[in-house]
């Protein structure tokens, strides 16, 4: 049996960050993923200022982006109609997860994590503290970090199911190329393209990522919504291959693990319920999970890792709770037209949205400002219903 201080399952942003931090601290780390890297991953690939700050804090240097990857113009729409363009937004960086995740995995392996990518997990035995790979190898752990995405095998082992289907989100995407690619085009965000969600167009160097996402229970015809969105954009999606993925969309686990087993990133449901952004929270939670593991192992009590981790996650959970309070004002059908009208009239509201994505403002500040707008939005909703 091969013994490790920390085993990380999942080598995406959360897992790679956790493995890097733990290995940098001198722990013996195994990094497991059923896929080899590079690999495809459904994601808009828009990296916010918040995510870039977490990356720099963890890995010690700025995330590499070329000038052509930085986007400072955002075109907001509501059901296809313009509601405002901001041309000097805080920089958002467009990347392909194929490239970014492979880079993060390389960082973790270079720090000393042992490479078990391309190997699937057959069994997790918490009683013996072991992970058995499908190839037959058995690894033991002091702390196990599950960073294996929304369909997490580790979460299923702990809780019987990886997520609550009644609250989960769902997204569909295509990569448009050829005549549909204009790397200089602005980012486009379409409110109302899906129920309790939105549509997006993220131009990149070689393709344009186009998608729709929202709460699954509110969107029984998501494929139809995606086809309608592509048609509105003038994109022929008949031959395109739709990629689908569940999205936690703010349905986070208040108890992200058990004892010496922790969940990070999408496996813990750490995705913004308004913007859908999860890369920043993934890296941050991976770092916090690794630090909790390091402290628990140094004290000789790996079973205390969850208590330490929950304490560190409190600010993240607080922000997500506030975002869930705000979400109905933006996406509830009765309020949606009023919010879109307010969004069109108020450049400060649009800037707040972008500053939120950039990490320059927090949900507590947004919530305080939104409370002042609620009476006006209510009046708009009543007028729209007549």
C-alpha positions in Angstrom: 0.0 0.0 0.0 1.3 3.4 -1.0 0.8 5.9 1.9 0.1 9.6 1.5 -0.6 12.5 3.8 -3.1 13.9 1.4 -5.0 12.4 -1.5 -6.7 14.8 -3.9 -9.3 13.4 -6.2 -9.9 15.7 -9.2 -7.1 17.7 -10.8 -9.1 20.8 -12.0 -8.7 24.2 -10.4 -9.8 23.1 -6.9 -7.8 19.9 -6.9 -4.7 21.3 -8.5 -4.7 24.2 -6.0 -5.1 21.9 -3.1 -2.4 19.5 -4.3 0.0 22.4 -4.9 -0.5 24.0 -1.5 -0.2 20.7 0.4 2.9 19.6 -1.6 4.5 23.0 -1.2 4.1 22.5 2.6 6.2 19.3 2.4 3.4 16.8 2.6 3.3 13.6 0.5 0.4 14.2 -1.9 -1.3 12.0 -4.5 -3.3 13.8 -7.3 -5.9 11.5 -8.9 -8.1 12.2 -11.9 -9.9 9.8 -14.2 -8.8 11.9 -17.2 -5.4 12.8 -18.5 -4.6 16.5 -19.1 -5.3 18.5 -21.3 -9.0 17.5 -21.4 -12.2 19.1 -22.4 -14.4 20.8 -19.8 -17.7 22.6 -20.2 -17.1 26.1 -19.0 -17.5 29.6 -20.4 -13.8 30.0 -19.5 -14.2 33.6 -18.4 -11.6 34.3 -15.6 -12.6 37.1 -13.3 -10.4 39.5 -11.3 -11.3 37.6 -8.2 -10.1 34.3 -9.7 -6.9 35.9 -10.9 -6.2 37.2 -7.4 -6.7 33.7 -5.9 -4.4 32.3 -8.5 -1.6 34.8 -7.8 -2.0 34.2 -4.0 -1.7 30.4 -4.4 0.9 30.1 -7.1 3.0 33.2 -6.5 2.7 34.8 -9.9 0.1 36.4 -12.2 -2.0 34.1 -14.3 -0.6 34.3 -17.8 -2.8 36.0 -20.4 -2.0 37.8 -23.6 -3.4 41.2 -24.4 -5.9 39.7 -26.9 -7.4 37.6 -24.0 -8.4 40.6 -21.9 -11.9 41.9 -22.4 -13.0 45.3 -21.2 -16.2 45.7 -23.2 -19.4 44.0 -22.1 -22.7 44.1 -24.1 -25.7 43.4 -21.8 -29.0 42.3 -23.4 -32.5 41.4 -22.2 -34.3 38.9 -24.5 -32.0 40.1 -27.3 -32.6 43.8 -26.9 -29.7 46.0 -25.8 -29.8 47.2 -22.2 -26.4 48.8 -22.0 -22.7 48.5 -23.1 -19.8 49.2 -20.8 -16.6 49.8 -22.6 -14.2 50.2 -19.7 -15.1 47.3 -17.5 -12.7 45.7 -15.1 -10.7 43.2 -17.2 -12.2 39.8 -17.7 -9.9 37.2 -19.3 -11.1 34.6 -21.8 -9.4 31.2 -21.7 -9.9 27.7 -22.8 -10.2 25.2 -19.9 -8.2 22.8 -22.0 -5.2 25.0 -21.6 -5.8 26.5 -18.1 -6.5 23.2 -16.3 -3.5 21.5 -17.9 -1.3 24.4 -16.6 -2.7 24.2 -13.1 -2.2 20.4 -13.0 1.5 20.9 -14.1 2.0 23.4 -11.3 0.8 20.8 -8.7 3.0 18.1 -10.1 6.0 20.4 -10.3 5.5 21.1 -6.6 5.9 17.4 -5.8 2.4 15.9 -6.0 2.5 12.4 -7.3 0.8 11.9 -10.7 -2.2 9.5 -10.8 -4.1 11.3 -13.6 -5.7 9.0 -16.2 -6.7 6.6 -13.4 -10.2 6.2 -12.1 -11.2 5.5 -8.6 -12.8 2.1 -7.9 -13.5 2.4 -4.2 -13.2 4.8 -1.3 -13.0 3.2 2.1 -13.3 5.8 4.9 -13.0 3.2 7.6 -9.5 2.2 6.5 -8.7 5.6 5.0 -7.9 4.1 1.6 -8.6 4.8 -2.1 -8.4 1.9 -4.5 -7.8 2.7 -8.2 -9.4 0.7 -11.0 -6.0 -0.5 -12.0 -5.7 -2.2 -8.6 -3.4 0.1 -6.7 -4.4 0.9 -3.1 -3.4 4.3 -1.6 -3.9 5.3 2.0 -4.5 8.9 3.2 -4.4 11.1 6.3 -6.8 13.6 4.7 -8.8 13.1 1.5 -9.9 16.1 -0.6 -12.7 15.5 -3.1 -12.4 18.1 -5.9 -14.0 15.9 -8.5 -16.7 18.2 -9.8 -20.4 18.5 -9.6 -20.9 14.7 -10.1 -18.4 14.1 -7.3 -17.7 10.4 -6.4 -16.4 11.6 -3.0 -19.7 13.5 -2.3 -21.7 10.4 -3.3 -19.7 8.3 -0.9 -20.3 10.8 1.9 -23.9 11.7 1.3 -25.4 9.2 -1.1 -25.8 11.7 -3.9 -23.5 14.4 -5.3 -26.2 17.1 -5.5 -29.9 17.9 -5.0 -31.5 17.6 -8.4 -34.4 19.9 -7.4 -31.9 22.8 -6.8 -29.1 22.1 -9.3 -28.5 24.2 -12.4 -27.7 23.1 -15.9 -25.8 24.6 -18.8 -25.4 23.9 -22.5 -22.6 25.2 -24.6 -21.1 25.1 -28.1 -17.8 26.3 -29.4 -18.6 28.3 -32.5 -15.8 28.7 -35.1 -15.3 29.9 -38.6 -17.3 32.9 -39.6 -18.8 33.1 -36.1 -15.5 33.9 -34.5 -14.5 37.5 -33.9 -11.8 37.6 -31.2 -12.2 41.4 -30.9 -16.0 41.2 -30.2 -17.2 42.2 -26.8 -18.4 39.8 -24.2 -22.2 39.4 -24.4 -24.5 38.5 -21.5 -28.2 37.9 -22.3 -30.7 38.1 -19.4 -33.8 36.0 -20.1 -32.1 33.5 -22.5 -33.0 30.8 -19.9 -35.4 30.7 -16.9 -33.6 31.8 -13.7 -30.4 32.1 -15.7 -28.8 33.8 -18.7 -27.0 33.3 -22.0 -23.4 34.2 -22.8 -21.1 34.8 -25.7 -17.4 34.8 -24.9 -15.1 35.5 -27.9 -11.7 33.9 -27.7 -8.7 33.6 -30.0 -9.7 30.4 -31.8 -13.4 30.0 -31.1 -16.4 31.7 -29.4 -18.0 30.0 -26.5 -21.8 30.3 -26.6 -24.1 28.9 -23.9 -27.2 29.1 -21.8 -27.6 28.1 -18.2 -30.1 28.3 -15.4 -31.9 26.3 -12.7 -32.6 22.9 -14.1 -36.1 22.6 -12.5 -37.1 25.8 -14.2 -35.8 24.8 -17.7 -37.4 21.5 -18.9 -36.6 22.6 -22.5 -33.0 23.8 -22.1 -32.0 22.4 -25.6 -34.8 24.4 -27.2 -33.7 27.5 -25.3 -30.1 26.9 -26.5 -31.3 26.5 -30.1 -33.4 29.6 -29.9 -30.4 31.6 -28.5 -28.1 30.4 -31.3 -30.8 31.3 -33.9 -31.1 34.8 -32.4 -27.3 35.2 -32.6 -27.3 34.1 -36.3 -25.3 30.9 -35.5 -26.2 27.7 -37.3 -26.3 25.2 -34.5 -27.7 22.4 -36.6 -24.3 20.7 -36.9 -23.0 21.8 -33.6 -22.4 19.4 -30.7 -24.1 20.7 -27.6 -22.1 20.0 -24.4 -24.2 19.8 -21.2 -23.2 19.9 -17.6 -24.9 20.2 -14.2 -24.0 23.5 -12.4 -24.2 23.8 -8.6 -25.4 27.5 -9.1 -25.2 28.4 -5.5 -26.6 25.2 -4.0 -23.5 24.8 -1.7 -23.0 22.2 1.0 -23.1 23.9 4.4 -21.1 20.9 5.7 -18.6 20.2 2.9 -17.3 16.8 4.1 -16.9 14.5 7.1 -14.0 14.4 9.5 -10.8 13.9 7.4 -12.7 14.0 4.1 -13.3 17.4 2.5 -15.1 18.7 -0.6 -13.8 21.6 -2.6 -14.9 23.5 -5.7 -18.0 22.3 -7.6 -18.0 19.1 -5.4 -18.9 21.4 -2.5 -21.4 23.5 -4.6 -19.2 26.6 -4.6 -20.5 28.4 -7.6 -21.9 31.9 -7.7 -25.8 31.6 -8.0 -26.0 34.9 -10.1 -22.9 35.0 -12.3 -22.3 31.2 -12.5 -18.6 31.9 -11.8 -16.9 29.0 -10.1 -13.2 29.1 -11.0 -12.2 31.6 -8.3 -14.2 29.7 -5.6 -12.6 26.4 -6.8 -9.1 27.7 -6.4 -9.8 29.4 -3.1 -11.6 26.4 -1.6 -8.8 24.1 -2.7 -6.3 26.3 -1.0 -8.4 26.5 2.2 -8.9 22.7 2.2 -5.2 22.1 1.9 -4.4 24.5 4.7 -7.0 22.8 6.9 -5.4 19.4 6.1 -1.9 20.7 6.8 -3.0 22.1 10.2 -4.9 18.9 11.2 -2.1 16.6 10.2 0.5 18.7 12.0 -1.6 18.5 15.2 -1.8 14.7 14.7 -5.6 14.9 14.4 -6.6 14.5 10.7 -10.3 14.1 11.8 -10.3 17.9 12.8 -9.7 18.9 9.2 -13.4 19.5 8.5 -13.9 21.8 11.5 -10.9 23.9 10.4 -12.1 24.0 6.8 -15.7 25.1 7.7 -14.3 27.9 9.8 -12.1 29.1 6.8 -15.1 28.9 4.4 -17.4 31.1 6.4 -16.8 34.3 4.3 -17.5 32.3 1.1 -20.7 30.8 2.4 -21.8 34.2 3.7 -21.3 35.7 0.2 -23.2 32.8 -1.5 -26.1 33.2 1.0 -26.4 36.9 0.1 -26.2 36.1 -3.6 -29.1 33.7 -3.2 -31.2 36.5 -1.5 -30.5 38.8 -4.5 -31.1 36.2 -7.2 -34.9 36.4 -7.3 -34.8 40.1 -8.0 -32.8 39.4 -11.1 -34.3 36.2 -12.4 -37.9 35.9 -11.0 -40.2 36.1 -14.0 -42.4 38.8 -12.3 -39.4 41.0 -11.5 -37.2 40.2 -14.4 -38.6 42.9 -16.8 -38.4 45.5 -14.1 -34.8 44.6 -13.3 -33.9 44.7 -17.0 -35.4 48.2 -17.2 -33.5 49.3 -14.2 -30.4 47.7 -15.5 -30.8 49.7 -18.8 -31.4 53.0 -17.1 -28.6 52.7 -14.4 -25.0 52.5 -15.5 -24.1 52.2 -11.8 -26.1 49.0 -11.6 -24.3 47.6 -14.6 -20.9 48.6 -13.2 -21.8 47.0 -9.8 -22.4 43.8 -11.6 -19.1 43.9 -13.3 -17.2 45.1 -10.2 -18.8 42.1 -8.4 -17.4 39.7 -11.1 -14.0 41.4 -10.8 -14.0 41.1 -7.0 -13.9 44.8 -6.4 -17.2 44.8 -4.5 -18.9 42.1 -2.3 -22.5 40.9 -2.2 -23.1 42.7 1.2 -22.6 46.0 -0.6 -24.8 45.0 -3.5 -27.6 43.8 -1.2 -27.6 47.1 0.7 -28.0 49.1 -2.6 -30.6 46.7 -4.0 -32.8 47.0 -0.9 -33.2 50.7 -1.8 -34.4 49.8 -5.3 -36.9 47.1 -4.3 -40.0 49.5 -4.1 -39.3 50.8 -7.6 -38.7 47.3 -9.0 -42.0 46.2 -7.4 -43.9 49.0 -9.1 -42.3 48.0 -12.5 -43.3 44.4 -11.9 -47.0 45.4 -11.3 -47.1 47.6 -14.4 -45.5 44.8 -16.5 -48.2 42.3 -15.4 -51.1 44.5 -16.5 
